[in-house]
């Protein structure tokens, strides 16, 4: 017991030290806030999906089709993002991408029918793709230039932004604030903060080696056995994460009967545990090992999905999403790192290939759940993800990390 208490105390002290260093590093903090701004807008939009579904009179399949706009936009922009960074510079691209992302997220709630909604979400997907590549490159370049470790904390900031966004949206929904007003004002705040504060700081982010981003973007390869297993595990993780983003509020409202302001809390709780796990990931991974943690978190995801599927009340459903956040939190940090060191592959090649498939799962998976949900019920759609989570347990045992 004393040894466990001592380890917990040391771990907590290390987490506090890491966070203190992060928040006192101007470039790291600015990059982390860019991550947070991205998910702040994302989480705010997610909370209003049930409202948009009702306003446009869509069923699950029609909503699923509209949600396909985001992966379409992402896939269209992804090949061009590295070249844009190389052409205009990392700092300018990060700022421009953040501005475009904030403005784009204000569009979907204004759309009068599902095809224009799909178009608006395609614009969102393109902007998100650009800022995602740019802000992750910022974090990587800062780590290399300053000898610090900030990537996991940056992803923790992303989780924090999503939690704040969806939690704030839940409160505003309860107060009767119109989604158009909420997202419009929030977009204006993010744009103003980016121009006034983030832009001058991000201008100092090291650009890295010339043409690094551009060349990395061209290193998509056919995956070998280990990378294929990582991709499958990553698809399961990103699909579970995407389900929480796009379907948590709809599921809690339409299946479990929660009012909209309560339904929005599902994603808030999901983001809370995901954030906590990511902020402690740099301590947990060296202590317990990548494979053990990946296996344990996959078990958590499976249990969480089963809890949601068989949940009789909104409260138990929200608890399921709370557990799901812990289950998916460390998948991305572990697998992105592992993909960069697959035996026999160049680091950039494995990472670029894994990242492409991971984002496809995150953005394209939820619309598929919508089609399945319309035909057989959202419970069945969630059950398919649970089956994949069970299969991923076997893949985790076989993959070389």
Secondary structure, DSSP 4 states (H G I P E B T S, - for coil): -HHHHHHHHHHHHHHHHHHHHHHT-HHHHHHHHHHHHHHHHHHHHHHTHHHHHHHTT--HHHHHHHHHHHHHHHHHHHHHHHHHHHHH-HHHHHHHHHHHHHHHHTTGGG-SSHHHHHHHHHHHHHHHHHHHHHHHHHHHHHHHHHT---HHHHHHHHHHHHHHHHHHHHHHHHTT--HHHHHHHHHHHHHHHIIIIIHHHHTTS---STTHHHHHTT------HHHHHHHHHHHHHHHHHHHHHHHHHHIIIIIT---HHHHTHHHHHHHHHHHHHHHHHHHHHHHH-HHHHHHHHHHHHHHHHHHHHT--SHHHHHHHHHHHHHHHHHHHHHHHHHHTT-TTS-HHHHHHHHHHHHHHHHHHHHHHHHHHHHHH-HHHHHHHHHHHHHHHHHHHHHS--
